[in-house]
């Protein structure tokens, strides 16, 4: 007979491997209850101005886009890959329009985005990550409500941007912003 690790008064008739599995399963449940995962709909009632984007975020965006735009693909792959991935992961919580809003409201970053967009390797990886984020926010209906404010921030008419959001053409949206 074996004892349940979380209830020493309970005996169970199981093989040692089943007990280990049972104990590990209970440990997972225990730790899963301790971890607080933020709700996905935290931005539901926020105005565009209230969506998060700190000065630290803006510094990271600046570093990310400047590095992507000013280095070749070999240099990025061997010297900057892990650092840029880390920065990207830290910025992933931002609403995609707040992320792009900062980039395309800064002339120097917009110029670097032209360099990013004109290189197949850089463009493909950037669009792939950006599309995942946009799809997630689109599923939660969190794009259209901020489109007008976003278009004002980047100084592009919302009608031009809306057609890309309607089609979920994230590459087209980026291209429009880069070359407008």
VENWOCOR-V742526 format. One line per field, one symbol per residue. phi: phi as a letter, one per 40 degrees, with the letter a starting at -180 (. if undefined). psi: psi as a letter, one per 20 degrees, with the letter a starting at -180 (. if undefined). burial: # if it has 9 or more other C-alpha atoms within 8 Angstrom, else .. A space follows every 10 residues. Layout:
phi->???
psi->???
burial->???
This chain:
phi->.bbcccaccc bbcacdcccd cccccccdcc ccccccbccc cccdbccdcc ccaccccccc cdcccccccb bcccccccbb dccccccdcc cccccdcccc dcdccbdccc ccccccccbd cccdcccdcc cdcccccccc fbbdcbcccc ccccgbdccc cdcccdcfcc cccccdccbc
psi->qqqphiniip qqnrqhhhgg ggghghgggg hhhhpopqqh khjgjqrghi qpnrhgghgg gggghggghi qrhgggghhi ghghgggghh ihiqphhhgh gggjiohhhh ghhggghipg gggggghggg hggggghghj ljghijgghg hghilpphhh hhhhggiknh ghgggghgj.
burial->.###...... #.......#. ..#..#.... .......... .......... #.#...##.# ##.######. ....##...# #..#..##.. #..######. #####...## #######... .##...#..# #.###.##.. .###.###.# ##.#.#.#.# ##.##...## ..#.####..
